[in-house]
């Protein structure tokens, strides 16, 4: 294996995790939770999404969350924005980075954004460019890179086309998402090999879901290809919107377990990570599904 | 990746899975379940263990199970035997293969077998040799290869020493077990690299547990090193005896999902695998923890 020495884990729990949780979390609890995450050694936290609250009521408190958390200088606090109106909110709340999103699959893009892929570009272009003018770095998410809940297979060409457009508008980093958790290591190798012919590895992040248990195997392949940015959500928060009850985001704690065991630096303190996960479990009144949290609970019950 | 084209999945659910389940399963249900497993395309099933029923009441019906299942010619039906008495039972029931076991960690071996490692050899040697004389192939399990619940780290030298002894007695195949599910891919690479300097890859099997979610990543490394035999238990049956509530054996269905997606042949039919898992869930009155079964359930509830 040709391993990287250092990896940046980008915590997406407060956004991608919570947006898939039906149970409403109190704003003050979110703020306290994010403050705890800031103490774990994480250097990147996606704290919320400035979307229309009609679509995601859970994140209706985006402004308040973004304005109330205690920020640390060495952490990038990011937020998702779907359009110019979202960007305004994010700029008003002064987040460090904004992230736009679209899908590599026509049908998923249509169902998720209510627009075709080609009609999405003119929406995202000004968001990206105004974000940059405002002094923010901009991240681009591409979803359904490894499979679509409606179309099944997604071609590498579609992934490359969307990636190319987003980079051409000025995004700093591209996050490739296995939205429904279907990817296998061979596919990750195939897709990434093509992606890395066109874009530098430092500007690519991988965003795996663990719906079929393959997320860490997929991470391993990406690591071997030089990728050093990985998205994950503490405790595996979030589930999969297309498979209720199934595992969702790759868990930050599971990812950290594997990387730490392999001697790969993340700067994260495991105990503080577990504490933050326990806090959220308490506030939600439910157990988080990650393997690490299952194992931690069993230690207590022993 | 340097992938194998064909892999043999060795189903250990009826033994390693069930022995860690507290809830007693009816003998007739076990028999029907194993008969269903025989229809999935699996070519190897470890059906029970001929241990003292005082230690594992769940498998007290070993003789009846072994004698009552419908056998298919192209399937190897194996059973675990701890000693000569166990071997007698297994031979009487005419299983195709017997498996002996010991630990690479002194303390785990002592707690599990009530003997030191050096005192275990004289017990296993005649079992292996009499098994061979009786016309059976013999498998050797080494447990705690990647970590011990009592000692923590286990040295590669201990693993090699135990492996060397077992091969010298005539075992056909060695199964290296991550008993408590702590292994990471780098460690698997390190251990296997040493193991494969001494023993041919065709005679090594890997037995991963998914306690920390790393099992499929570990499989991937072993595949890349030429290993083609993997143990797993349908639905992730079994839990981890040292971490109650946590995931246990790598799930056959999750392993099959990854391998099939990568175009690696296993001969297994996914639908029949799921059917067999559903049958067991019904008989146990509980859900199996594998990612695949979680996803399958969510399809129904959708």
Interface residues (C-beta under 8 A of the other chain):
Chain A: X1 X3 X182 X184 X185 X186 X187 X189 X210 X211 X212 X213 X214 X215 X216 X217 X219 X220 X221 X240 X243 X244 X245 X246 X247 X251 X254 X257 X258 X261 X262 X263 X290 X291 X292 X294 X295 X297 X298 X299 X301 X302
Chain B: X1 X3 X182 X184 X185 X186 X187 X189 X210 X211 X212 X213 X214 X215 X216 X217 X219 X220 X221 X240 X243 X244 X245 X246 X247 X251 X254 X257 X258 X261 X262 X263 X290 X291 X292 X294 X295 X297 X298 X299 X301 X302
